[in-house]
Amino acid sequence: MQIYVDFDGVILDTDAVLDSEFKKVNNLSRSDFVQNYDWEKLVNSSLVINNSLEYLSNTKYETYILSKISSMKEGIAKIKYLREHNVLVNIHLVPTKISKSDVVNPLGSILIDDKIYNLDEWSKKGGISIFFNKDNLDTDIKGIKNTKYPQINNLSILISNNLNDLEK
C-alpha cells in the first residue's frame, strides 16, 4: 500500500507564514503573490509540524510526498528543504490547477491531507483519505468540517507497525 503525504499544513506550517506575508501586500492577486514569493525563505522560516520530518525520514511504508505547487521555484524549494532534512522519499509535484488524484492513481492508496476537497477527490477515485489537523481540530483551513474521514494530528503512523492505527 502506498501512502501519500501533503506538504503544506502537514509537514510544514507554510500556510501561516504565507497568509501573514500576503496581508502585507496591496494590489497583487494571491496567484501572482505565490508565484513570485521567495519559497526558500518560506520553507526555511516555517515551523515543522509535530515531528513530521522525523517520521518521514524513518517511514516503514512506501511513502511519497504529494504537494501542489504554484511555481517551479516553490517545487525546487520544497525538494531542497526535504533533502537537506534527510527526507529521501519520492516527491510528486502537482500544478495548482490539477487534482492530486489526476497525477497519481489513488486506487487503494492513502492520502494524508489537511484540505477536505483534496480528500473528497481522492476518495471518489477509490483512495483512502485521512484528515490531518496539527491542532486536532475537525475543520480544515477553509472552515470545512471533517465529517467523513479518520483524523490524525501527526505522522507517527509512518513508523508504526500497524496501518490500522490510522483508524484511531
Secondary structure, DSSP 4 states (H G I P E B T S, - for coil): -EEEE-SBTTTB-HHHHHHHHHTT--S--HHHHHHHS-HHHHHHHSPBPTTHHHHHHT-SSEEEEEEEESSHHHHHHHHHHHHHTT--SEEEEEETTS-HHHHS--TT-EEEES-HHHHHHHHHTT-EEEEE-TT--SB-TT--B--SS-EESS-GGGG-S-GGGGG-
